[in-house]
């Protein structure tokens, strides 16, 4: 087995790892995908009901499902179809006065972003410059 293949298999094993915490009747099951977490919960617990979902993706995606086997808690659970898709918050759109002097909305960037991009461009240009060194005679 090549080193690259071994690293790839290790990466997949870590990414697909399932973690369980909590105690009866409520647990948190964390896995690499919603389907993996749900499949594991259904295999491990008797008739689990999903109460909530949390997503995170720092180095790789991780989904945490809060599940229960308590009928009283399960009664207030949202539909599974609603939890199957990740929640994506709406992005705030800057409000611009509608007049002739206002620029196109597509061309609007907050000034902080413009400053960041300008700084990055300065760094990129500086890296391209090669200082001239005099060679000793």
C-alpha positions as CSV (number, residue, x, y, z in Angstrom):
1,X,0.0,0.0,0.0
2,X,1.4,3.4,-0.9
3,X,1.7,6.2,1.6
4,X,-0.8,8.3,-0.2
5,X,-3.4,5.5,-0.2
6,X,-2.8,4.9,3.5
7,X,-3.2,8.6,4.3
8,X,-6.4,8.7,2.2
9,X,-7.9,5.7,4.0
10,X,-7.0,7.3,7.4
11,X,-8.6,10.6,6.4
12,X,-11.8,8.8,5.3
13,X,-11.9,6.8,8.6
14,X,-11.5,10.0,10.7
15,X,-14.1,11.9,8.7
16,X,-16.6,9.0,8.8
17,X,-16.2,8.4,12.6
18,X,-19.4,8.4,14.6
19,X,-19.4,9.9,18.1
20,X,-22.1,9.4,20.7
21,X,-22.6,11.4,24.0
22,X,-25.4,11.7,26.5
23,X,-27.5,9.3,28.5
24,X,-30.9,7.8,28.3
25,X,-33.3,9.0,27.0
26,X,-31.5,11.7,25.0
27,X,-28.2,11.4,23.1
28,X,-26.1,13.4,20.6
29,X,-24.9,11.4,17.6
30,X,-22.2,13.1,15.5
31,X,-21.1,11.8,12.1
32,X,-19.8,13.0,8.8
33,X,-23.3,13.4,7.2
34,X,-26.9,13.5,8.2
35,X,-27.6,10.1,6.7
36,X,-24.6,8.5,8.6
37,X,-25.7,9.9,11.9
38,X,-29.3,8.9,11.4
39,X,-28.4,5.4,10.2
40,X,-26.2,4.8,13.2
41,X,-28.9,6.1,15.6
42,X,-31.5,3.8,14.1
43,X,-29.2,0.8,14.4
44,X,-28.1,1.6,18.0
45,X,-31.3,2.9,19.7
46,X,-34.8,1.6,19.6
47,X,-37.1,3.9,17.6
48,X,-35.1,7.1,18.0
49,X,-36.6,10.5,17.1
50,X,-34.5,13.4,16.0
51,X,-35.1,16.5,18.0
52,X,-32.4,18.9,16.5
53,X,-29.5,19.2,14.1
54,X,-26.3,21.1,14.4
55,X,-23.8,21.5,11.5
56,X,-20.2,22.5,11.7
57,X,-17.4,22.3,9.2
58,X,-14.0,23.5,10.4
59,X,-11.7,21.0,8.7
60,X,-14.4,18.6,7.5
61,X,-18.2,18.5,7.8
62,X,-19.7,17.1,11.0
63,X,-23.4,16.8,11.7
64,X,-24.7,16.4,15.3
65,X,-28.2,15.0,15.8
66,X,-29.9,15.3,19.1
67,X,-32.1,12.2,19.4
68,X,-34.4,10.7,22.0
69,X,-36.4,7.6,22.8
70,X,-38.7,9.4,25.3
71,X,-42.2,9.7,23.8
72,X,-42.9,12.9,25.7
73,X,-39.9,14.6,24.1
74,X,-40.5,13.0,20.7
75,X,-44.0,14.6,20.6
76,X,-42.5,18.0,20.1
77,X,-39.9,17.0,17.5
78,X,-39.9,18.8,14.1
79,X,-40.6,16.7,11.0
80,X,-37.5,14.7,9.9
81,X,-37.7,16.2,6.4
82,X,-37.1,19.7,7.9
83,X,-34.0,18.5,9.6
84,X,-32.6,16.6,6.7
85,X,-31.5,19.8,5.0
86,X,-29.0,22.1,6.7
87,X,-30.2,25.5,7.9
88,X,-28.7,28.3,5.8
89,X,-29.2,31.7,7.3
90,X,-30.3,34.5,5.0
91,X,-27.6,37.0,4.1
92,X,-28.2,40.6,4.8
93,X,-28.3,42.7,1.7
94,X,-27.0,46.3,2.0
95,X,-29.8,48.8,1.4
96,X,-29.0,51.5,-1.2
97,X,-31.1,54.6,-1.9
98,X,-32.6,54.3,-5.3
99,X,-31.3,57.3,-7.1
100,X,-29.3,58.0,-10.2
101,X,-26.0,58.5,-8.3
102,X,-26.2,55.1,-6.5
103,X,-23.8,52.5,-8.0
104,X,-25.1,49.1,-9.1
105,X,-25.9,46.7,-6.3
106,X,-23.7,44.1,-8.0
107,X,-20.7,46.4,-7.7
108,X,-21.2,47.2,-4.0
109,X,-18.5,46.0,-1.6
110,X,-18.3,47.1,2.0
111,X,-15.3,49.4,2.5
112,X,-13.6,46.9,4.8
113,X,-13.6,44.3,2.0
114,X,-12.2,46.8,-0.4
115,X,-9.4,47.6,2.1
116,X,-8.6,43.9,2.5
117,X,-8.5,43.2,-1.2
118,X,-6.3,46.3,-1.8
119,X,-3.9,45.1,0.9
120,X,-3.8,41.6,-0.6
121,X,-3.0,43.0,-4.0
122,X,-0.2,45.1,-2.5
123,X,1.3,41.9,-1.0
124,X,0.9,40.0,-4.2
125,X,2.7,42.7,-6.2
126,X,5.5,43.0,-3.5
127,X,6.1,39.2,-3.8
128,X,6.6,39.5,-7.5
129,X,9.3,42.1,-7.2
130,X,12.8,40.6,-7.1
131,X,15.4,42.9,-5.4
132,X,18.4,43.7,-7.4
133,X,21.6,42.5,-5.8
134,X,25.0,43.6,-6.9
135,X,27.3,40.7,-7.6
136,X,30.7,41.0,-6.0
137,X,33.5,41.6,-8.5
